[in-house]
Amino acid sequence: MDEFKDLQTVAGVSRETYERLKAYQDLLLKWQTKINLIGPDTVSDSWHRHFIDSLQLLPYINDLNARAVDFGTGAGFPGMVLAIAGAGDMHLIESDMKKVMFLREVARITNTKVTIHHQRIERASIQNVSIIYSRACSSLSELFSYASTYVSRETICYFHKGKNYSKEILDANGDWLFDYTSYPSVTDAQGTLVKVEHLSPK
């Protein structure tokens, strides 16, 4: 399957969006030779491992204009990808200045409206957040601790997790009240997307 058809299967994005994502990928591979943006073992399959992996969230988003936050976005996954795909009020939080510089260049090259916060997650202050994303950032318990200052009863969280997500759910149950739904990842046979709602401390 070619890359554009791959995108169509997962998220149904336009050819123009595909071209912008390809420009993003080109920049990623160029910068990767200077700073460590993604795992070295994922570079050869970056399209599938990072771009498609991020875009699989798109069908679950009911309102693309809702205010969204990506915790520890790193090289922009999934937040920058979703912003390029049409998420209109995306906030990326990243503490590493070199990665922030990369994200600013991606936004410029792809002409993407996105707000980039050079801060630690626990120090950022963003109001009226409807959606929280995080990919390969922390355990669910730690993510819930970060999210607790952002969430209302209506806030929805989407977290990319691995094969041990059920243990993380069990661990988080000790301190948190929440509802969750899990979805199989389209890019990783052992991966899971965890949707969390109604999060509050016990």
N, C-alpha and C positions, 0 to 999 in steps of 0.2 A: 504494500500500500504506500503511495507517495505521501509526502508530508501534508499537502493541502487536503487530500482525501481523509487523512488521519484526523485533521482538525474538524472536517465536516462531520465525521462519524461521532466525535466526542462532543463537539459544541456548536457545530453549524455556523461558524464565523465566516465573514466575507473574505474575498480575495484581498481586499485592501488591508484588512486586519492581519491576514497571513503575511503580507509583505512587510508590515511594521514589526511583526514578531520575528521575522527572518532578520531584519535589521538589528533587532535586539540580540538575537542569537549571535550574529556576526560580531557585535560589540563585546558580548560575553566571552567569546573564544579569543578575541584579541586581548582583552584585559586579563584573561585567565593566565596568560604567559607572564604577567607581571605580579599579580596578586591572586591569592587563593579565594576565588569566588564560589566555586562548587567543588565537590569531591573529585580528585583526579581520576578516579575510576569511573566517573559518570560523564567525562568530557566527550568521549566518542559517541555517546548516545544521549547527548544533552537535550535534544529535541523531545524525545520520548520521556526521559527521566525528570525533566524539569518543566518544560513548556506544556506538554500534554498533561502531565501530572497536575499542573496548576489549573488548566482549562477544564478539567473534569468537574470542577466546582460550578461552572457556569449554569448548567441546567437546574441547579438547586436554588439559584438566586431569584427570588420573586420580584425584587425591586432593584434594578441596577443603579438607581439614583440614591439609594439608602447610604447613609454614612457608614463607612467600613474602615476597620483598622487591621493591619497586618503586623502582628507581634514578631520582632526579630526577623525582619524580612530578608536580611542577607543580600543576595544578588537580585532580590525582587520577586521571589516565588513564595506565595502565589499572587501577591498584591499588584505588582507592576503588570504582570500578564493580564490579570483581570481588568485593570485600568485600561490597558490597550484594547481589550475586548469590549469595553463599553461601560465599566463601572465608573460612575461619574463623580463620586466623592470618596476617593480612596486615600487613606493615610498610612504611610509606611513608617514604621519605627525601627531604627537601626543605630546602634551605638558606635560602630566601627566607621571612622571618618573616610577611609579609603573606599569602603563599600557605598557610603553616602555619595561620594564623588562619582562613583560609577552609576549609581541610580539617577543622579542629576543629569548625567550625560545620556543615559537611556531615554529619560523623559524629553530631553532636548532633541535628540536624533529622531525619535518616533513621534514627536509633537503630541505628547500625552499629558493631560491635566492630572496631576497627582500631587499630594502634599507629603513631603519627606521630612521626618523629624529626626534630627541627629541627637538622640537621647537614649537612655536606658528605659526599658518598658515601664519600670516602676516609678519613673520620674516624669513621664509624659502626662499631659493633661488634655484630654480630648473629650468634649461634651457631646451628648446626644448620639451615642454610638448604637447603630442598629445591628451590625454584623462584626464579628471578630474572627480573623483567620490566623492560623499559625501552622507552619510546616517544619517538622524536624527541629523544633526549638527547645522544648522542655517536656517534662512529664505532665500528665493531666492535672495532678495536684498543684504543681507549680503554675501551670497555665491558668488554673482556676483562681489562684491567689492573685496573679496579675490582672485577670479579667474582672475580679470583684469590684474594682474601683471604677470600672467602665459600664458595667451591665445594669440594665433595668430588667423587669420581668419580660419585656418584649425582645430583648437582645438575643440573637442567635449566634452561636459559635460553631465554626467548622475547623476541626483539627485533623491533619494528616497523621495517622499513627501506624505503627508496625504490627507484627503478629502478636505482640504481647499486650495489645490495648486492653483486653479484658481484665488483666491484672491491674493495669492503671486505673480502670473504672472501679475495681474493688477497693484499691487503696484510697481513691478520692472519696468513696462513699463514707469513709470514716469522719470526714470533716465538712462535707458539702452535701447540699440537697440539689438535685438536678434530674432532668429527664434527658435521655439520649436515644439516638437512633444511629445504627452503624450501616455503612454502605461499603460493598467491596470496591477496592481501587481498580481502575481500568488499566493501570500501568504496572501494578505490582501484585502478584498473586498472593502475597502475604500481607499486603497493605490494606488499610481500612480508613475510610472517611468517617469521623465521629461528629455527629451533629448534636450539640448540647443546647438545651433550652431551660428556662426557669432556674437559673443558677443562683444559689444563695448559700451563705455559710450556715452550718448547723448551730 
